[in-house]
Amino acid sequence: MASFHEHCQDCRRELGEPFEQVHLWLDELFATMGPGHRTERHHQEGAEEVRRKWGDKAAKAAEVHIRKDWWGEFPTKAEVEQWMILH
């Protein structure tokens, strides 16, 4: 899992700005859920929620973050839930 700083750097490089609010929102449940926090927002549906909150470019930032944390994949919520069951 990448750090907050790495996620911000990736977005600055790919999108021209760090999108701190997106990374903080995606990872805010880590403190209470640990790695299981990914089931809540680290998927395509989570990126769509980001789109509703902050717009298209922020949704792309969410996708960059999610792909980094899922080894290049951009899974659906169902795929994340299945992965968590198996691991």
N, C-alpha and C positions, 0 to 999 in steps of 0.2 A: 504494500500500500504506500502510495506516495505521500509526502508531507504537504502541509498547506502551502509552504513556500514553493515546492516543486509544481504543484497544481497551478499556482499563480504564474510562475515562470513559463510553463507550457502555454497557458492562455495568452500571456503577453507576447510570446513568440508567434503563436498561430493566429491570434485574433487582435493583437494590438493593445490589449488591456488585460489586467489580471483577474477581474471578476471575483474579487474577494468575497462578496456577499453570496455568490453562488456556491463557492467551496465551503464556506462556513455553514450554509444551510444544508448542503448535501451531507456533511459530516457531523452536524450538531448532535445527532443521537448516539454517536460513538461513546460518549461519556457514560450513558446508561445501558447501552446494548452491546458494547464491544463490537467485534466483527459482524455480528448479526444486524448491525445498523444498515448494512447494504440492502437488506430485504425491503426497507422502507422507501429509499430514494435512489439507489444506484442501479437504475434501469431506464428503459425507454419512457415508461410512464412518469418516472421522476423528472426526466428532462422535459417532458410536456408540461409538468407542473411548473417548472422553472420558466418555460415559455409564457405561461399565463401570468406569472408573477413579474417577470422582468423583460420579456420579449425574445425575439428570435436569436439575437446574437448571444444572449445569456444562455439560451437553450443549447447553442453550439458549445459554449463553455462547459455546460453540464455534460455534454457528450464527450468532450475532451477529457474531463475529469473521470467519468465513468469508464471510458475505454482504458485509461491509465490504470485504474484499479482492477479492471477485469481483463488484463493481459491482452488488450486490443479488441476485445469483444464489446458489443453494445446490446446486452441481453434485455429481454422483456422481464417484467416482474415475475411471471410464472417460471421462466428459466432460472432466475436468481433463487426463487424459493426452492426449486428442484435441486439446484446445486447445493444449497445449504443443507437440505435433507441428506444428500449423499455424502457430504463432507462434514 
